[in-house]
Amino acid sequence: ISEYVSIACFSIEYALRLWSAPDTWKFVKGSMNLVDLVSILPFYVEAAAAGVGGMSGTRILRVIRLVRVFRILKLGGKFSKMQVVGGAVIESMDMLGMLGFLLLLSMILFSTLIYFCEKGEALEGEEDQFRSIP
């Protein structure tokens, strides 16, 4: 279902950009627009082939499915923003490490506390499954 929703969103976006472009041919020849078209097209080719003769299992369509990886190239325009976020994460790595350590420590502390609170309180007819804390 998520694939159908994403294909629908990409298709609508591409169609609206194509419709609103002042020079349609120049728009279609643009490198990022070709990437968009190549990432959307395999879905429709596969759907048409499956509708015509049920050929969805052929090798050609499997290769066309691999072209969907081109969707990742759409992120190229946001690369500088992703670099800023990556730099911020790298600069705060010591704080993230401390956060992970404190999270692990609190998880061990509270799970031990729950173990001792529930010790010996198995349901009627059931044996206590936990003999010790691993």
N, C-alpha and C positions, 0 to 999 in steps of 0.2 A: 504494500500500500504506500509506503514512504517513497518508493521509486516512482510510482505513478504521480504522486503529489509533486515531487521534485521535477519530474519531466513536464508536468502541466505548468508549473511556475516558470521553468526555463523557457518553455515554448511560448507562453504568453508574453514573457519579457522580450524574447527575441522578435516575436511578431510585432509588438508595439514599437520596438526600436526600429525595425525594418519599415514599418508603416510611417513613422515620423521622420525618417531620414530624408534630408533634402535631395541627396543623390543616391538612389537605391543601389546602383551598380558599385559605386565607390564604397558604400557601406558593406556590401556582401564581400568585396575583395579585401577588406581590412583583416589583419592577422587575428586579432582577438575575436572578431565576428566569425571568422572561419572556424576558430576553435569552438565557439559556441554552437555553430551549426553542426560540426562534426561530432560534438558530444550529444546532441539531441537526436540526430538523424538515425543512429542505430536502433533506437527504440521503435521508431516508425517503420523502418525497413523490416525489422523482426516481426512486428505486428502485421504488416502487410503480407509477408511471406507465410506466416502462420495462418492467416485468414484465407489465402489463396489455395495453398496446397498442403498445409500442415508441415512445412519444411523447417520448423524451428530447431531441429536437432542437427542440421547440417553443419559442416565445418566452416563454411563461409560466414554463417551467422555467428558462430562462436568467435571468429576473428573480429567481426564487427562489434561484438560485445566488449572486446578488449579496448576498443576505441573510446569507450566511456571514460577511460582514465583521463582523457583530455579535459574533463570537467575540472580537474585539479588545476589546470593551467589558468582557469578563470581567476584564481587567487593572485595572479601576477600583479594586478593593479593594486593590491592591498599589501604588497611585500614590504614597503617601507614602514607601514603601520605595524606589521607583524615583527619587524626588526626592533621597533621601539618596545613592544611588549616583551619580546625575548630578552632585550637588554635589561628591562626592569626586573624580570624574573631572575636573571643571572646576578644582578646587583643585590637582590634580596635573598639569595640562596642560603645564607647563614640563618636568617630569620625563618625561612621555610623549613630548614633542617631542625631548628629548635621547636617549631610548631609540630613537626612530625614526631620528634622525640617525646614531647609532652603529651601528644595524643596517644602514643604507644604506652607511655607510662600510666596515664589515666585509664586506658583500656585494661591493662593488667591489674591495676589497683581495684577498679570497680568490679571486674569479673571475679577476682578473688573474694571480694566482699560479698558478692551475690552467692558464690559457692558456699561460703561459711554460713550465710543466712539460710540457705535452702538445704543444708546438709541434714540428711536423715528425714526429709519430708517428701518421700516418694508417694505417689498416689496409691490408693488401696489396691492391693493385689499386684503391684509392680515392685520390682527390685530396684534399689538405688543404683543407677548406671555409672555414677561417678565415684570412684574410690579415692582419687586424689587429683590434684591439679597437675596436668601434664607439664 
